[in-house]
Amino acid sequence: MTRHIKTIPEFHQYRGLPKPEHHLISVIDVEDVQHWHADEPMNLALDFYVIALKRVLSKGKVNYGQDQYYYDEGIMSFMSPNQIFSISKENNSALKQSGWVLLIHPDFLWNTALANKMKQYEYFEYSANEALMLSEKEEKTIVGIIENIQQEYHANIDNFSQDIIIAHLVTLLNYANRFYHRQFLTHKKVNHQILDKFEKLLLDYFKNATVTQKGLPTVQYVSEELNVSVSYLSRLLKTLTGQSTQQHIHDKLIEKAKERLSTTKLTVSEIAYELGFEHSQSFSKLFKTKTKVSPLDFRQSFN
């Protein structure tokens, strides 16, 4: 069962909180939120942005990617409107949490530069197990910004309030971008495991004739096989290798094409079919874009 909540006041009422001081933005202290009961819906869909900074007070394992870590610092997560998220009964009851939850309705951003820029912050589409784990120093930075936002809307609302809150919000989102970049670089074990699995996945896909049966592997397929979100995998690869997921798929494809062109007598059309292309022209165009030579010219260079 999924509970759909359309407004921030409705969420406050649902969680047993006082009415928000502003109907389009709210900062909630996690310790003020009533605990979930067994008979409540475990799935929620909210019509607003959620930025959560939670701290696990009793040390425990935290899932991250394909691994687990012992972590007692702040954990930050982001959700865009209408994302469905689940509440774990076991985890919710086992770990005592503190922190802040920032709720922002899209209408609050209306007619501002940030309204169009929100889609650029890819981490709003990350999965729950791809949360941002903050150092103590990073957590203090984020908490300071959240407190500034809270202080501003607690004050008397005037013509400057929205601009000031938006400025604080932009600062928070940019810091989150920086901290995610740091996380991609510092969690080497997890990230290299993902890269190794990605490489093996593509190798097996092209080697086992899967590509002939199913066509070229898509970014969505690869992400699902690696159990990571599309946007997270793209950002991870961009950070570590400078290339997107699609570029990696194409590179592996060209590598296989070069092998077939140089070691077999198959025609270009036959090789294109083997590699999942319906039309050899599409294959030839991609090959030339990537290598600066046509498949036939490449083959002739070996003769």
SULCORNOR-V219453 format. One record per backbone hydrogen bond with DSSP energy under -1.0 kcal/mol. CO is the residue of the C=O (numbers start at 0). NH is the residue of the N-H. E is the energy in kcal/mol with one decimal. If there is no record, write none. Layout:
co = {CO | CO}
nh = {NH | NH}
e = {E | E}
This chain:
co = {0 | 2 | 4 | 6 | 7 | 8 | 9 | 10 | 11 | 12 | 14 | 23 | 25 | 27 | 28 | 29 | 36 | 41 | 42 | 43 | 44 | 45 | 48 | 49 | 50 | 51 | 52 | 53 | 54 | 59 | 61 | 63 | 66 | 68 | 73 | 74 | 75 | 76 | 78 | 79 | 84 | 87 | 88 | 89 | 90 | 95 | 97 | 98 | 99 | 100 | 101 | 102 | 103 | 104 | 105 | 108 | 113 | 116 | 117 | 119 | 120 | 121 | 122 | 126 | 128 | 131 | 134 | 135 | 136 | 137 | 138 | 139 | 140 | 141 | 142 | 143 | 144 | 145 | 146 | 147 | 148 | 149 | 150 | 157 | 159 | 160 | 161 | 162 | 163 | 164 | 165 | 166 | 167 | 168 | 169 | 170 | 171 | 172 | 173 | 174 | 175 | 176 | 177 | 178 | 179 | 180 | 181 | 182 | 185 | 186 | 187 | 188 | 189 | 190 | 191 | 192 | 193 | 194 | 195 | 196 | 197 | 198 | 199 | 200 | 201 | 202 | 203 | 204 | 208 | 209 | 210 | 217 | 218 | 219 | 220 | 221 | 222 | 228 | 229 | 230 | 231 | 232 | 233 | 234 | 235 | 236 | 243 | 244 | 245 | 246 | 247 | 248 | 249 | 250 | 251 | 252 | 253 | 254 | 255 | 256 | 257 | 258 | 259 | 266 | 267 | 268 | 269 | 270 | 271 | 272 | 278 | 279 | 280 | 281 | 282 | 283 | 284 | 285 | 286 | 287 | 293 | 294 | 295 | 296 | 298 | 299}
nh = {42 | 44 | 46 | 10 | 11 | 12 | 13 | 14 | 16 | 15 | 33 | 104 | 102 | 100 | 31 | 32 | 39 | 86 | 2 | 84 | 4 | 81 | 103 | 78 | 101 | 76 | 99 | 74 | 97 | 70 | 68 | 66 | 63 | 61 | 133 | 53 | 131 | 51 | 49 | 82 | 43 | 91 | 92 | 93 | 94 | 56 | 54 | 29 | 52 | 27 | 50 | 25 | 48 | 107 | 108 | 111 | 117 | 119 | 120 | 121 | 123 | 124 | 125 | 129 | 64 | 75 | 138 | 139 | 140 | 141 | 142 | 143 | 144 | 145 | 146 | 147 | 148 | 149 | 150 | 151 | 152 | 153 | 154 | 160 | 163 | 164 | 165 | 166 | 167 | 168 | 169 | 170 | 171 | 172 | 173 | 174 | 175 | 176 | 177 | 178 | 179 | 180 | 181 | 182 | 183 | 184 | 185 | 186 | 187 | 190 | 191 | 192 | 193 | 194 | 195 | 196 | 197 | 198 | 199 | 200 | 201 | 202 | 203 | 204 | 205 | 206 | 207 | 210 | 212 | 213 | 214 | 221 | 222 | 223 | 224 | 225 | 227 | 232 | 233 | 234 | 235 | 236 | 237 | 238 | 239 | 240 | 247 | 248 | 249 | 250 | 251 | 252 | 253 | 254 | 255 | 256 | 257 | 258 | 259 | 260 | 261 | 262 | 263 | 270 | 271 | 272 | 273 | 274 | 276 | 275 | 282 | 283 | 284 | 285 | 286 | 287 | 288 | 289 | 290 | 291 | 297 | 298 | 299 | 300 | 301 | 302}
e = {-1.1 | -2.5 | -1.9 | -1.6 | -2.4 | -2.3 | -2.3 | -2.2 | -3.3 | -1.1 | -1.3 | -3.0 | -3.1 | -2.3 | -2.0 | -1.3 | -1.8 | -2.7 | -2.8 | -2.2 | -2.9 | -4.3 | -2.1 | -2.4 | -3.4 | -2.2 | -2.4 | -3.1 | -2.0 | -1.5 | -2.1 | -2.3 | -2.9 | -3.1 | -3.0 | -2.8 | -3.1 | -2.5 | -2.4 | -1.6 | -2.4 | -2.5 | -1.8 | -1.8 | -1.6 | -2.8 | -3.5 | -2.4 | -3.2 | -2.9 | -2.6 | -2.1 | -2.9 | -2.1 | -1.0 | -1.5 | -1.5 | -2.0 | -1.5 | -1.4 | -1.7 | -2.5 | -1.1 | -1.8 | -2.5 | -3.8 | -2.7 | -1.9 | -1.6 | -2.2 | -2.9 | -2.1 | -1.6 | -2.4 | -2.5 | -1.6 | -2.2 | -2.6 | -2.6 | -2.0 | -2.0 | -1.4 | -1.2 | -1.0 | -2.2 | -2.7 | -2.9 | -2.1 | -2.1 | -2.5 | -2.7 | -2.0 | -2.4 | -2.5 | -2.3 | -2.3 | -2.2 | -1.9 | -2.1 | -2.8 | -2.4 | -2.0 | -2.0 | -2.2 | -2.4 | -1.4 | -2.2 | -2.3 | -1.8 | -2.3 | -2.7 | -1.8 | -2.0 | -2.2 | -2.7 | -2.4 | -2.4 | -2.5 | -2.3 | -2.6 | -2.1 | -2.2 | -2.8 | -2.1 | -2.2 | -1.7 | -2.3 | -1.2 | -1.2 | -3.0 | -2.0 | -2.4 | -2.4 | -2.2 | -2.3 | -1.8 | -2.3 | -2.4 | -2.1 | -2.3 | -2.6 | -2.6 | -2.4 | -2.3 | -2.4 | -3.0 | -1.9 | -2.2 | -2.4 | -2.4 | -2.2 | -2.0 | -2.7 | -2.2 | -2.0 | -2.4 | -2.7 | -1.6 | -2.2 | -2.7 | -2.0 | -1.4 | -1.4 | -2.4 | -2.5 | -2.1 | -2.4 | -1.8 | -2.7 | -1.8 | -1.2 | -2.7 | -2.3 | -2.1 | -2.7 | -2.4 | -2.1 | -2.2 | -2.4 | -2.5 | -2.3 | -2.3 | -2.6 | -1.3 | -1.8 | -1.2}
